[in-house]
Amino acid sequence: MKNPPFIHQTVKKRVELLGFMIYDIYNGIFFSDIFSAKEE
């Protein structure tokens, strides 16, 4: 049941990339909400 190291690395990189994408989207929405609230 051991995974080859390169597959583990690929999965880890994909998970990290997905995490950064979600983080960027969350921050983008969060900051755009602040700026739109300031403009009103």
HELIX and SHEET records of a PDB file:
HELIX    1   1 PRO A    5  GLU A   39  1                                  35    
END                                                                             
